[in-house]
Amino acid sequence: MSVANAPAVTISRDVVARMSALVGAKNCISNPSDLRTYECDGLTSFRVMPGLVVLPASTAEVVAVVKLAWENGLALVARGAGTGLSGGALPVPGCVVVALTRMKRILEVDLENGFLRVQPGVANLDVSKHLGPAGTYYAPDPSSQSVCTIGGNVSENSGGAHCLKYGFTSNHVLGARVVLADGTVVDLGGPALDAPGYDLTGIFVGSEGMLGIVTEVVLRMLRKPQATRTFFATFPSTDEAGNAVSSIIASGVVPAAIEMMDGLAMRAAVAATGVDWPDVGASLLMDVDGPLAEVEHTSRHSVELAREAGALEIRIPKDENERALMWKGRKSAFAAVGRISPNYIVQDGVIPRSTIAEVLHEVTELSKKAGLRVANVFHAGDGNLHPLVLYDARVPGQEKAAEELGGAILRLCLRLGGSITGEHGVGAEKVAYMGEMFTEADLETMQRVRCAFDPERRLNPGKVFPTPRLCGDLPGPYVPHPSELSGEATRG
């Protein structure tokens, strides 16, 4: 994405003072040096200085903040922990960032009916920690689950390693309390499964902050499985590892998770975590869970298929600590790449499972042509590809080459019938590719849904849609919201 320097846009002292009165002076950030903390999310190469940051502590405070912003024509960008990787929480110049990290209470746990109600600032992993003593847990497990928040997970429809068997956030959100752009509070869905009427909860989950600001979420809890078996297998190359994945899934086994890493990603994980992994071409890390008898059978069968596919070595963890270390190595992969490259871009695309080997060969050729290394990490079972494009921003032209290589990989995913995102969202990064994945009619329909919730496009403007239209005048020319006329993102 081409970006230019963005001029600072200030919000009037009167509005700042009124916001301070609503949330408390220490929870209203207007000092430019403090605002820089919020100028980007996990996509750190794009940066925009917000006009103001407020940290409300309740639905009532969110309502008051939103109404004040509405009265003053200000755009709003909701933010959780800032771990997103597509620029979904990237501010627009002069906006109010509504940071929900103070809203971190677990409000209700109903074991009998299998749900709990939480505020959006609760960390993903803290939900399962809270439920653990009762023998239950929350299934979606993004790699950043120790810090990412439920509100951000809802916004991006986050997945994680175990989404193959258990599904994404959308499969585990029963309802949500949402503040609309004008301050109206609505309750979507609720504790009951499959509530009658339109599935507005399904529309809201994954809407990337453009339909409303979530202040409470009703989550589905699951019983912990009776048993879990894990194995770690190494292979000469990604070809054999990909064939193992295809064989295991084709045999009828539904793993809880099956993750692939290439040699470069493995070396990064070893450098970062000290896991005792050999220097080989690829690896698989797989979980099966469920009733003990079934798990023992499917695990043995999967190991046999991995050997038949050409596994060099198969390791079975001797205890839970060793299993946790294996998963630590995998979940640290993104951050670990910082040990072997000063800069990198984390991409997120989806391909048919059967094309893994073909795609990785093409990624290798694209990598050679660009003169850049690519470390590959997969949610292999569902074809969710996470290529990490490595570059050095100090070398003129490398950053641009890395962006172009990332785009070429996304186009490769589309050519083979896949998608430009599996779980990271479109955000600000992938706007340019939406028109290649969807038709003009598709994009118009999506925009109409957005306009039904937020007709003035106050919430997270400038995201997802490549050529958004003025609500109430579809089809027609794009008329920018005033917040979008103030400049563009700065390159970090």
C-alpha positions in Angstrom: 0.0 0.0 0.0 1.4 3.4 -1.0 1.3 5.8 2.0 2.4 9.4 2.6 3.1 11.5 5.7 -0.1 12.4 7.6 -0.4 15.8 9.1 -1.4 15.9 12.8 -5.1 16.6 13.3 -6.1 18.0 16.7 -9.4 17.8 18.5 -10.7 20.9 20.2 -9.9 21.5 23.8 -13.6 21.6 24.6 -14.1 18.1 23.3 -11.0 16.9 25.1 -12.2 18.4 28.4 -15.7 16.9 28.0 -14.2 13.4 27.2 -12.0 13.7 30.3 -15.1 14.4 32.4 -16.8 11.3 31.0 -14.0 8.7 31.6 -11.6 10.5 34.0 -8.6 12.7 33.2 -6.1 9.8 33.4 -8.2 7.8 31.0 -8.3 10.5 28.3 -5.0 10.7 26.4 -4.3 13.8 24.3 -0.5 14.4 24.8 1.2 13.7 21.4 4.0 11.7 22.8 1.5 9.5 24.7 -0.7 9.1 21.6 2.1 7.4 19.7 1.4 4.3 21.7 -1.8 4.0 19.8 -0.6 5.0 16.3 -0.5 1.4 15.0 -1.5 -2.2 15.8 0.7 -5.3 15.1 1.1 -4.1 11.5 3.8 -1.6 12.6 4.8 -0.4 9.1 1.6 1.7 8.9 1.2 4.5 11.5 -1.3 7.3 12.0 -1.5 9.6 15.0 -5.0 9.6 16.5 -6.6 12.8 17.7 -7.5 11.4 21.1 -7.6 8.2 23.0 -10.2 7.4 25.6 -10.4 4.3 27.9 -13.9 3.8 29.1 -14.7 1.3 31.8 -18.4 0.5 31.2 -21.1 0.3 28.5 -22.4 3.6 29.9 -19.1 5.3 29.4 -18.8 4.0 25.9 -22.2 5.3 25.1 -21.3 8.7 26.4 -18.1 8.8 24.5 -19.7 7.7 21.2 -22.6 10.3 21.6 -20.1 13.1 22.2 -18.1 12.0 19.1 -21.3 11.8 17.1 -22.3 15.4 18.1 -18.9 16.7 17.0 -18.6 14.7 13.7 -15.6 12.7 14.9 -14.7 9.3 13.6 -14.2 6.4 16.1 -11.8 3.5 16.0 -12.3 0.7 18.6 -9.1 -1.0 19.8 -8.3 -4.0 22.0 -4.8 -5.1 22.8 -3.4 -3.9 19.4 -2.2 -7.3 18.4 -4.0 -7.3 15.0 -1.8 -7.9 11.9 -3.8 -6.2 9.2 -4.1 -2.6 10.4 -7.7 -3.1 11.6 -7.1 -0.8 14.6 -5.0 1.7 12.6 -6.4 5.2 13.5 -7.5 7.7 10.9 -6.3 11.3 11.3 -8.2 13.2 14.0 -10.2 10.2 15.1 -11.1 9.1 18.7 -9.6 5.7 19.5 -11.8 3.9 22.0 -9.4 1.6 23.8 -11.4 -1.1 25.6 -8.6 -2.6 27.7 -10.1 -1.4 31.1 -13.2 -3.4 30.4 -11.8 -6.7 31.5 -14.3 -8.3 33.8 -15.9 -11.7 33.5 -19.5 -10.8 34.3 -21.3 -14.1 34.4 -20.5 -17.8 34.2 -23.5 -20.2 33.6 -22.1 -23.8 33.8 -25.5 -25.4 33.6 -26.3 -23.7 30.3 -22.7 -23.6 28.9 -22.1 -19.9 28.4 -20.3 -17.0 30.0 -20.6 -13.2 29.6 -17.4 -11.1 29.4 -16.3 -7.6 28.7 -14.3 -7.0 25.5 -11.0 -6.3 27.3 -10.7 -9.8 28.8 -7.6 -11.6 27.4 -8.4 -14.7 25.4 -6.4 -17.1 27.5 -7.8 -15.7 30.7 -11.2 -17.0 29.8 -10.0 -20.6 29.7 -7.9 -20.1 32.9 -11.1 -18.9 34.6 -13.1 -21.8 33.4 -10.4 -24.5 34.0 -11.4 -25.5 37.5 -14.8 -26.4 36.2 -13.5 -28.7 33.5 -14.5 -26.3 30.7 -12.6 -24.0 28.3 -13.0 -21.5 25.5 -11.9 -23.0 22.2 -10.5 -20.3 19.8 -6.8 -20.0 20.5 -4.9 -17.4 18.4 -1.1 -17.4 18.7 -1.4 -14.2 20.6 -4.0 -15.6 23.0 -2.1 -14.7 26.2 -2.5 -11.0 25.3 -5.2 -10.6 22.6 -8.6 -9.6 23.8 -12.1 -11.1 23.2 -13.3 -7.8 21.7 -10.5 -7.9 19.1 -11.2 -11.6 18.4 -14.8 -10.7 17.8 -13.9 -7.9 15.4 -11.5 -10.0 13.3 -13.2 -13.4 13.7 -9.9 -14.8 15.0 -9.1 -18.5 14.7 -6.0 -20.2 15.9 -4.4 -23.6 15.7 -7.5 -25.5 17.0 -10.0 -23.9 14.7 -9.8 -26.9 12.3 -12.0 -29.0 14.6 -13.7 -26.4 16.7 -14.2 -23.4 14.4 -13.5 -19.7 14.6 -14.7 -17.0 17.0 -18.0 -16.9 15.1 -18.7 -20.5 16.1 -18.3 -19.6 19.8 -20.0 -16.2 20.1 -23.7 -16.5 21.1 -24.5 -12.8 21.5 -23.1 -9.3 22.0 -24.0 -6.0 23.5 -23.1 -3.3 20.9 -23.0 0.5 20.9 -23.8 1.8 17.5 -22.3 5.0 15.9 -24.9 7.3 17.3 -24.7 5.8 20.9 -27.7 3.5 20.6 -27.2 0.2 22.5 -28.4 -3.0 20.9 -28.3 -6.6 22.1 -27.5 -9.1 19.3 -28.3 -12.8 19.9 -28.0 -14.1 23.5 -27.3 -17.2 25.5 -29.7 -19.5 23.5 -28.2 -21.3 20.5 -29.8 -20.3 17.2 -32.0 -17.5 18.4 -34.9 -16.8 16.0 -34.7 -14.0 13.4 -31.8 -12.7 11.4 -28.4 -13.8 12.4 -27.1 -10.3 13.3 -24.5 -11.7 15.6 -23.1 -13.6 12.7 -23.0 -10.4 10.7 -21.3 -8.5 13.5 -18.5 -11.1 14.3 -15.7 -10.4 11.8 -17.0 -7.0 10.7 -13.7 -5.4 11.7 -15.1 -2.6 13.9 -17.3 -1.0 11.2 -20.7 -1.8 12.6 -20.5 -1.0 16.3 -18.4 -1.1 19.4 -18.8 -4.3 21.4 -19.1 -3.9 25.2 -20.2 -7.4 26.3 -19.9 -10.8 24.6 -21.7 -14.0 25.4 -19.3 -16.9 24.7 -20.0 -20.6 24.4 -17.9 -22.8 26.7 -16.9 -26.4 25.9 -16.1 -29.4 28.1 -12.4 -30.3 28.2 -11.9 -33.5 26.1 -11.2 -36.7 28.0 -7.8 -37.1 26.4 -5.4 -35.3 24.0 -2.6 -36.9 22.1 0.1 -34.9 20.4 2.9 -35.8 18.0 5.7 -33.8 16.3 7.0 -35.1 13.0 9.9 -33.8 10.9 10.2 -34.2 7.1 12.9 -33.6 4.4 10.7 -30.9 2.8 7.3 -29.3 2.8 6.3 -31.7 0.0 6.3 -34.7 2.3 4.8 -32.7 5.1 1.9 -31.5 2.8 1.3 -35.1 1.6 1.1 -36.2 5.3 -1.6 -33.6 6.0 -3.6 -34.7 2.9 -3.3 -38.3 3.8 -4.4 -37.8 7.5 -7.4 -35.7 6.6 -8.4 -37.9 3.7 -8.4 -40.9 6.0 -11.3 -39.4 8.0 -9.3 -38.2 11.0 -10.3 -34.8 12.2 -7.4 -33.4 14.1 -7.9 -30.8 16.8 -5.0 -29.0 15.2 -2.4 -29.8 12.6 0.3 -27.2 12.1 3.1 -27.0 9.5 6.4 -25.0 9.7 9.1 -24.9 7.1 12.8 -25.1 7.9 13.3 -21.4 8.1 10.4 -20.9 10.5 11.7 -23.8 12.6 15.2 -22.3 12.9 13.6 -19.0 14.1 11.6 -20.8 16.7 14.7 -22.7 18.0 16.6 -19.4 18.2 13.8 -17.8 20.2 12.6 -20.5 22.5 15.3 -23.1 22.7 13.1 -26.0 21.6 15.2 -29.0 20.6 14.2 -29.2 16.9 16.5 -30.5 14.2 17.5 -28.5 11.1 15.2 -30.1 8.5 13.0 -29.1 5.7 9.6 -29.0 7.5 7.6 -30.2 10.5 4.1 -31.0 11.6 2.7 -30.6 15.1 -0.7 -32.3 15.5 -3.2 -32.8 18.3 -6.1 -35.2 18.4 -8.6 -35.1 21.2 -11.8 -36.6 22.4 -12.8 -39.9 24.1 -9.7 -41.9 25.1 -10.3 -44.9 22.9 -10.9 -42.8 19.8 -7.9 -40.6 20.5 -5.6 -43.6 21.0 -6.7 -45.1 17.7 -6.6 -41.9 15.6 -3.3 -40.8 17.0 -1.6 -44.2 16.1 -3.2 -44.1 12.7 -2.0 -40.6 12.0 1.5 -41.4 13.1 1.5 -44.4 10.6 0.3 -42.1 7.8 3.0 -39.5 8.6 5.7 -42.3 8.4 4.3 -43.5 5.1 4.5 -39.9 3.8 8.2 -39.8 4.6 8.6 -38.6 8.1 12.3 -38.5 9.3 11.4 -38.6 13.0 8.3 -38.6 15.1 8.3 -37.5 18.7 5.6 -38.1 21.3 5.8 -35.8 24.3 6.4 -37.7 27.5 4.4 -35.3 29.6 2.3 -32.1 29.5 5.4 -29.9 30.0 7.1 -31.3 26.9 3.8 -30.9 25.0 3.5 -27.3 26.1 7.1 -26.6 25.0 6.3 -28.0 21.5 3.3 -25.7 21.2 5.3 -22.8 22.6 7.7 -23.3 19.7 4.9 -23.2 17.2 3.0 -20.3 18.8 6.1 -18.2 19.0 6.8 -18.5 15.3 5.7 -15.0 14.3 7.7 -13.2 16.9 10.6 -15.6 16.6 11.3 -14.5 13.1 12.6 -11.3 14.6 15.7 -13.3 15.6 16.6 -13.9 12.0 15.4 -10.8 10.3 15.3 -7.1 11.3 11.9 -6.7 9.6 9.1 -8.9 8.3 5.6 -8.9 7.0 3.1 -11.5 8.3 0.7 -12.5 5.5 -2.5 -14.4 5.9 -4.1 -16.3 3.0 -6.1 -19.4 2.4 -5.6 -22.2 -0.2 -7.2 -25.6 -0.8 -5.4 -28.2 1.3 -4.5 -30.3 -1.7 -2.5 -27.4 -3.2 0.0 -27.0 -0.3 3.0 -28.4 -2.1 2.2 -26.5 -5.3 1.7 -23.2 -3.5 5.0 -23.6 -1.5 6.9 -24.3 -4.7 5.5 -21.1 -6.3 6.2 -19.1 -3.1 9.8 -20.3 -3.3 10.0 -19.1 -6.9 8.4 -15.7 -6.1 10.8 -15.4 -3.1 13.9 -16.1 -5.4 12.6 -13.6 -8.0 12.2 -10.9 -5.3 15.5 -11.7 -3.6 13.8 -12.1 -0.2 13.4 -15.0 2.2 10.0 -16.3 3.1 9.4 -18.4 6.3 6.2 -20.4 6.0 3.8 -21.3 8.9 0.5 -23.0 8.2 -2.7 -24.0 9.9 -2.2 -26.8 7.5 -5.5 -28.7 8.2 -7.6 -25.9 6.8 -5.2 -24.4 4.3 -4.6 -21.2 6.2 -1.2 -20.0 5.1 1.0 -17.5 7.0 4.0 -16.6 4.9 6.4 -14.3 6.7 8.3 -12.1 4.2 11.7 -11.2 5.6 13.4 -7.9 4.7 15.6 -5.1 6.0 14.0 -1.7 6.0 17.5 -0.1 6.0 18.1 -1.4 2.5 16.5 0.9 -0.1 13.7 -0.8 -1.9 13.4 -3.9 0.2 10.3 -2.8 2.1 8.5 -2.1 -1.2 9.7 -5.4 -2.6 8.4 -7.2 0.5 5.0 -5.6 0.1 4.9 -6.6 -3.5 5.9 -10.2 -2.7 3.2 -10.4 -0.1 0.7 -9.2 -2.6 1.8 -11.7 -5.2 1.3 -14.5 -2.6 -2.2 -13.3 -1.9 -2.9 -13.3 -5.7 -1.6 -16.9 -5.9 -4.1 -17.9 -3.2 -6.9 -16.3 -5.2 -5.8 -18.0 -8.4 -6.0 -21.4 -6.8 -9.5 -20.8 -5.4 -8.6 -19.5 -1.9 -9.0 -16.2 0.0 -6.9 -13.2 0.9 -7.5 -13.8 4.6 -8.2 -16.6 6.9 -8.2 -15.0 10.3 -6.2 -11.7 10.3 -8.9 -9.6 8.5 -8.7 -7.2 5.7 -8.1 -4.0 7.7 -6.0 -1.3 6.0 -3.5 -3.7 4.5 -5.6 -5.8 2.1 -8.0 -3.2 0.8 -6.5 -3.3 -2.6 -7.2 -7.0 -3.1 -10.9 -6.9 -2.2 -11.8 -6.0 -5.7 -9.9 -9.0 -7.0 -11.7 -11.4 -4.7 -15.2 -10.0 -4.9 -17.4 -8.6 -7.7 -18.6 -5.0 -7.7 -22.1 -6.3 -6.8 -20.6 -8.2 -3.8 -18.9 -5.1 -2.5 -22.0 -3.0 -2.9 -24.0 -5.6 -0.9 -21.5 -5.6 1.9 -21.5 -1.8 1.9 -25.3 -1.7 2.2 -25.0 -3.9 5.3 -22.5 -1.5 6.8 -24.7 1.5 6.0 -27.6 -0.1 7.8 -25.6 0.0 11.0 -23.5 3.1 10.4 -25.0 5.3 7.7 -22.4 8.1 8.2 -19.4 5.7 8.2 -18.1 7.1 11.5 -16.8 3.7 12.7 -13.4 2.6 11.5 -13.5 4.5 8.2 -11.1 3.7 5.4 -10.9 0.0 6.1 -11.8 -3.1 4.2 -13.6 -1.5 1.2 -11.4 -0.4 -1.8 -14.0 2.0 -3.1 -16.7 2.6 -0.5 -19.8 4.5 -1.5 -21.9 7.2 0.2 -24.6 5.5 2.2 -28.0 6.2 0.9 -26.7 6.7 -2.7 -25.7 3.2 -3.9 -24.4 2.7 -6.5 -22.6 6.0 -6.9 -19.3 7.8 -6.5 -17.4 7.5 -3.2 -17.8 10.5 -1.0 -15.1 10.5 1.7 -15.9 11.0 5.4 -14.2 14.2 6.6 -11.8 12.1 8.7 -10.5 10.5 5.5 -9.5 13.8 3.9 -7.0 14.7 6.5 -4.0 12.6 5.3 -2.8 9.1 5.0 -0.8 6.8 7.1 2.9 7.4 7.7 5.4 4.7 7.0 6.9 3.4 10.2 
